[in-house]
Every structure is written in C-alpha cells, then in structure tokens.
Amino acid sequence: MSRRKKLMLTALGVVVALVLGCTVWILIAKDYAFHEERVTIPGPRGELHGVLATPADDDGPYGLVVFVHDDGAVDAADGDAYKPLWDAFAKAGFASLSWDKPGVNDSPGDWLDQSMHDRSAEVDAAIAWAHTRDDIDTTQIGAWGLGQAGFVLPVVAQARPDLRFMIAVDPAINWAHREEFAIRARAHTDDKSPAELAAALDRNARRVQLMNSDADYAAYLAAGVDDEPVSAARWGFLKRNRLADATASLRTVPIPTLLVLGGRDRDVDITLAERTYRAEVPRDLLTVKSFPDATHNMSRNDIEYRSGDIRTAGRRLLSPKSVYAPDYLETLRVFAKRQTE
C-alpha cells in the first residue's frame, strides 16, 4: 500500500472516530429520563394544552412538579429549555406538568388578557386535573416557577393545601420595581450614559403615570412616551398587573420553599427577592441557593448573553443540560427528592 493511501485511510479513520465520538456525546448529553405525553387540561377560561413528562423508569404513581412560566409567549417546554429540568425531576421520581400559555401554539385565549390572579387560577386548575390521574401521587405535588411566577406561586401555596413545596427561581417581588431594575440593568450592560439612563427612567415614570390614570391605548400613543410603542394588548396587560406585589402573600406560605438566585440576573432584583423571602417566609421552611455566575434563566453567564455565537447555539442544541449553571439541575433534583423522605 502506498504512503498516500495509508495517510488517506488514517485521516478517514480519524474522521470516523470523531463522528462516532460526537454522536455518542450528543446522545448522552440529550439522554432524558422521561416520556412526554400531550394532555388537555380544563382551565378556568378554556382548555390548557400541555405536556406531562413522566419518569421513564417508573410506572407510577409519581409526584408532580407543576411549571409556572415567566413573562412572554411561552410554550409548554419553553422551546425545549425546560427539558433538562424535567429530566432532573424525573430522576427524583417526579413527573412535570407544563402548558402552552393561552394563545401560544394555537391554544385558546390570549396570555396578554390575563391578570396574575388568572394565572394562579390556571395553576389551581392544573393541580385539580392532576387529582384525576391514577399515575400521580397527589400527596407529592410541588411547583416550580421563574420570574413573574413569583406573583403566582405564593398565592397557589395558600390556596392549595395539597401543594407540598415550591421552587421560586429569581422571583419578581414588585411589578414596578422589576421594571425600573431592568431599565437600570440594561443601561449598565449597554454602557449608557447617565443622561441616557435618566431619560429612560423618565419615560418609565411617564408610562406609569399614564397607567395609574387608566389611560387607554389611544392616550398612551398620543403621549409619545415610547419611540416603539407596545401593542394595545401589551398595554392592557401592563395596566392590569402594574400593582402586583408578592410580599403579603409570602407571609403566609405554609410549605417548604427553595429560593434560587442567579447572581447575573438582569431582569429581577435578586437582592430584593432574597431580602423579602428571608423576612416573610418562616426560616424553617426556606432554603436559599445562590449561583453567582448564573443569569435570570439560571443559564451560565458566558452562554446566556451570546445568542449570536454559533458555539452557543450549538451547545443549546447538542448539549442543553450544559447550558445551565453547574449544580443547578442537581439542586432541583435533591430538593424535590428530599420532599418525599
């Protein structure tokens, strides 16, 4: 055999080995320990189209973690971002239940037409539905929520005596404070000048004033507050929820609570969140876990804010578990498992 052929065969062998290695790595990285079932839940204002992710190595009955979304048009899996979390809960013996927000993926309704009370009623309905399932252990139902879910989880905890625990990830405490915090955080990240920050805060103050005076959408547009105005539906959503505050409802939370905080959060003031939870939730019920280099979504800071980077996109696609802050998924698994002991 000629030297050239030997080199070609060697190169081919290296390529085959790399491809096989990458294939095995991808399969391991995306190997989830759950099965998915599309479900329809009778909701308070129409059907909820959801996903029930059940542990693959268990016939049940299993505990259940109900997912409560943050702001935005979120589908049941949050674009597959929830799947590593479902996997962590499945390994703890829990199913996960999540649904498309109203109006998302052809589900009936419009999430922008909801109040935080409406969102709490949805969760209540989902838990009631879980009681109709023979494969759910209704003595082991918990809830996980992110951001805006901070207004929902404490209310559900009070209303549902069958809720055993809740996990609040970077939870919002006060609607108005969150808006102002986000403005300041974005200005800092984008290196805005003090004058630019002051202008943004002034626009926000004028926006709040309009909402407090119950200005309709035409009046909002006429005021010229925003160069790119929000939609009429969004304006209604903001007016409807502008007074939301979780402080009072946290005072009577009766269940074990895990507060998860991302140190690089640009959306929620985690200092306020931690201070409020420590002040209002009974000490013996509260566990606080901080991830200094995690973002609002508990993603690694070096990944979350590099959306245009092909390496980041590849990681999200091929190794979604590695997107999250180290130990976050294990923290979820351990806390949920502890509630069954």
C-alpha positions in Angstrom: 0.0 0.0 0.0 1.3 3.4 -0.9 2.1 6.0 1.6 -0.6 8.3 0.2 -3.3 5.6 0.7 -2.1 5.0 4.2 -2.4 8.6 5.0 -5.9 8.8 3.5 -7.0 5.7 5.4 -5.6 7.2 8.6 -7.3 10.5 8.0 -10.6 8.7 7.3 -10.2 6.7 10.5 -9.8 9.9 12.5 -12.9 11.4 10.9 -14.9 8.3 11.6 -13.7 8.2 15.2 -14.6 11.9 15.7 -18.0 11.5 14.2 -18.7 8.4 16.3 -17.4 10.2 19.4 -19.5 13.3 18.8 -22.6 11.1 18.1 -22.1 9.3 21.4 -21.6 12.6 23.3 -24.7 14.1 21.8 -26.8 11.0 22.6 -25.6 11.1 26.2 -26.0 14.9 26.5 -29.6 14.7 25.3 -30.5 11.4 27.0 -33.6 12.3 29.1 -35.1 10.1 31.7 -38.7 10.9 30.9 -41.6 10.2 28.5 -43.7 13.1 27.1 -47.5 13.0 26.8 -49.6 15.7 25.3 -52.5 16.5 27.6 -55.6 18.8 27.7 -56.5 20.4 31.0 -59.8 22.0 31.7 -58.8 25.6 32.6 -60.8 28.4 34.2 -61.1 30.3 30.9 -60.7 27.5 28.3 -58.6 24.4 27.6 -54.9 24.4 28.5 -52.8 22.4 26.1 -49.9 20.9 28.0 -47.2 18.3 28.3 -46.9 15.7 31.1 -43.3 14.4 31.4 -43.3 11.2 33.4 -40.2 9.3 34.7 -39.1 6.7 32.1 -38.1 4.1 34.6 -41.2 4.1 36.8 -44.8 3.1 36.3 -46.0 5.5 39.0 -47.7 6.8 40.8 -45.2 9.6 40.9 -45.0 13.0 42.5 -45.7 16.0 40.3 -44.0 19.4 39.7 -46.2 22.0 38.1 -44.3 24.6 36.0 -45.2 28.3 36.1 -43.8 30.4 33.3 -42.2 33.8 33.4 -43.4 36.7 31.2 -43.8 36.3 27.5 -45.4 34.0 24.9 -44.0 30.7 26.3 -44.9 27.2 25.1 -45.1 24.2 27.3 -41.4 23.3 27.0 -40.2 26.9 26.7 -38.6 25.9 23.4 -37.1 22.8 25.0 -35.4 24.8 27.7 -37.4 23.0 30.4 -36.4 19.5 29.3 -33.2 19.4 31.4 -35.3 20.4 34.4 -37.9 17.7 33.6 -35.1 15.3 33.5 -33.8 16.4 36.9 -37.2 16.0 38.5 -37.8 12.6 36.8 -34.6 11.4 38.4 -36.1 12.4 41.7 -39.3 10.4 40.9 -41.4 13.3 39.8 -43.4 14.0 36.7 -43.5 17.5 35.4 -46.6 19.3 34.1 -46.4 22.4 31.9 -48.7 24.0 29.3 -48.7 26.5 26.5 -49.7 29.9 27.5 -53.1 30.9 26.2 -52.7 31.9 22.5 -49.4 30.1 22.1 -49.3 27.1 19.7 -52.9 27.6 18.8 -54.1 27.2 22.3 -57.3 29.1 23.0 -57.2 32.5 24.7 -54.6 35.2 25.0 -52.0 35.3 27.7 -51.9 39.2 27.5 -55.5 39.2 28.6 -54.5 37.6 31.9 -54.0 39.0 35.4 -51.8 37.4 37.9 -55.0 36.1 39.6 -55.9 34.4 36.3 -52.5 32.8 36.2 -52.9 31.5 39.8 -56.4 30.1 38.8 -54.7 28.2 35.9 -52.3 26.5 38.3 -55.1 25.7 40.6 -57.0 24.0 37.8 -53.9 22.1 36.7 -53.5 20.7 40.2 -57.1 19.8 40.3 -56.7 18.0 37.0 -53.7 16.0 38.4 -56.1 14.6 41.0 -57.9 12.8 38.2 -54.8 10.9 37.2 -54.1 7.5 38.6 -50.4 7.8 37.9 -50.0 10.9 40.0 -49.3 10.7 43.7 -51.4 13.7 44.9 -49.6 13.7 48.2 -46.4 14.8 46.5 -47.3 17.8 44.3 -44.9 20.8 44.1 -44.5 23.8 41.9 -41.5 25.4 40.1 -41.7 28.9 38.7 -39.4 31.6 37.2 -39.6 35.4 37.4 -43.2 36.6 37.0 -44.2 33.3 38.6 -43.1 35.0 41.9 -46.5 36.7 41.9 -48.3 33.3 41.4 -46.6 30.7 43.5 -47.3 32.2 47.0 -51.0 32.6 46.1 -51.2 29.0 44.9 -49.4 27.8 48.1 -52.1 29.4 50.2 -55.0 28.2 48.1 -53.9 24.6 47.7 -53.4 22.5 50.9 -52.2 19.7 48.7 -49.2 21.7 47.4 -46.2 20.3 49.3 -43.4 22.6 48.2 -42.4 25.4 45.8 -39.3 26.4 44.0 -39.0 30.1 43.1 -36.3 30.9 40.6 -35.3 34.6 40.6 -38.9 35.5 41.5 -40.3 39.0 41.0 -41.5 40.8 44.2 -42.9 44.0 43.0 -44.0 44.8 39.4 -43.0 48.4 39.3 -39.7 47.7 41.0 -38.9 45.0 38.5 -39.5 47.3 35.5 -37.2 50.0 37.0 -34.5 47.5 37.9 -34.5 46.1 34.4 -34.1 49.5 32.9 -31.1 50.2 35.1 -29.5 46.8 34.5 -29.9 47.2 30.7 -28.4 50.7 30.8 -25.4 49.4 32.8 -24.9 46.5 30.4 -25.2 48.7 27.3 -22.8 51.3 28.7 -25.5 54.0 28.5 -24.5 57.5 29.8 -26.1 58.9 32.9 -28.2 61.2 30.7 -29.5 58.2 28.7 -30.4 56.4 31.9 -32.2 59.4 33.2 -34.2 59.7 30.0 -35.2 56.0 30.2 -36.3 56.4 33.8 -38.3 59.5 32.9 -40.0 57.6 30.1 -40.9 54.8 32.5 -42.2 57.3 35.1 -44.5 58.9 32.5 -45.6 55.4 31.4 -46.5 54.5 35.0 -48.3 57.8 35.4 -50.4 57.1 32.3 -51.3 53.6 33.6 -52.2 54.9 37.1 -54.6 57.4 35.4 -56.1 54.4 33.5 -55.2 56.0 30.1 -56.5 54.0 27.2 -54.2 52.9 24.3 -55.0 56.0 22.2 -54.0 58.2 25.1 -50.7 56.2 25.5 -49.9 56.6 21.8 -50.7 60.3 21.9 -48.4 60.9 24.8 -45.4 59.7 22.7 -43.7 58.1 25.6 -42.1 55.3 23.6 -40.4 55.6 20.2 -41.5 52.0 19.7 -44.9 51.7 21.4 -46.0 48.4 23.0 -49.1 46.8 21.4 -52.6 47.5 22.6 -52.8 44.1 24.2 -49.5 44.6 26.0 -50.6 48.0 27.2 -53.7 46.4 28.7 -51.6 43.6 30.3 -49.3 46.2 31.9 -52.2 48.2 33.3 -53.9 45.1 34.6 -50.9 43.9 36.5 -49.0 47.1 37.4 -49.8 46.8 41.2 -48.7 43.2 41.6 -46.7 42.6 44.7 -45.8 39.3 46.3 -44.8 40.5 49.8 -48.1 40.0 51.6 -48.8 36.5 50.1 -45.3 35.4 51.1 -46.1 36.0 54.8 -48.4 33.0 54.9 -46.6 30.5 52.8 -47.1 27.2 54.6 -44.7 24.9 52.7 -41.0 24.2 52.2 -39.7 26.7 49.7 -36.5 26.7 47.7 -35.4 30.2 46.6 -32.9 30.0 43.7 -30.9 33.1 42.8 -28.8 33.9 39.8 -26.1 36.5 40.5 -26.0 37.8 36.9 -29.8 38.4 36.7 -30.6 41.5 34.5 -34.4 41.2 34.9 -35.1 40.7 38.6 -33.5 42.4 41.6 -32.3 39.3 43.4 -31.2 41.3 46.4 -34.8 42.4 47.0 -36.0 38.9 46.3 -33.7 37.4 48.9 -34.3 40.1 51.5 -38.1 39.7 51.1 -38.2 35.9 51.2 -35.9 35.8 54.3 -38.1 38.4 56.0 -41.5 36.9 55.2 -41.1 33.1 54.8 -40.7 31.2 58.0 -37.0 30.3 58.5 -37.6 26.6 59.0 -39.4 26.4 55.6 -36.9 28.4 53.5 -33.8 27.1 51.7 -31.8 29.7 49.7 -29.4 28.6 47.0 -27.3 31.2 45.1 -25.5 30.7 41.8 -23.2 33.8 41.5 -22.5 33.3 37.7 -26.0 32.4 36.6 -28.4 34.6 34.7 -32.1 35.1 35.2 -32.9 31.8 33.5 -30.1 30.1 35.5 -28.0 29.7 32.4 -24.3 30.2 32.6 -23.5 33.9 32.1 -20.9 33.1 29.4 -23.7 31.4 27.4 -26.9 33.4 28.0 -25.8 36.7 26.5 -24.0 35.3 23.4 -27.1 34.5 21.4 -25.4 35.3 18.1 -22.5 33.0 18.8 -22.6 29.7 16.8 -20.9 27.9 19.6 -23.7 28.9 22.0 -26.4 27.8 19.6 -24.6 24.5 19.1 -24.4 23.9 22.8 -28.1 24.7 23.3 -29.0 22.2 20.5 -26.5 19.4 21.2 -25.8 19.6 25.0 -28.8 21.5 26.6 -28.0 20.4 30.1 -24.6 22.1 30.0 -26.2 25.5 29.3 -27.4 25.7 33.0 -25.2 26.8 35.9 -23.2 24.0 37.3 -25.1 22.2 40.1 -28.4 23.9 39.3 -30.1 20.8 38.0 -28.8 18.7 40.8 -30.1 21.2 43.3 -33.6 20.8 41.8 -33.3 17.0 42.0 -32.1 16.9 45.6 -34.6 19.4 46.9 -37.6 17.6 45.2 -36.3 14.2 46.4 -36.0 15.5 49.9 -39.7 16.3 50.0 -40.6 12.6 49.7 -38.4 11.5 52.6 
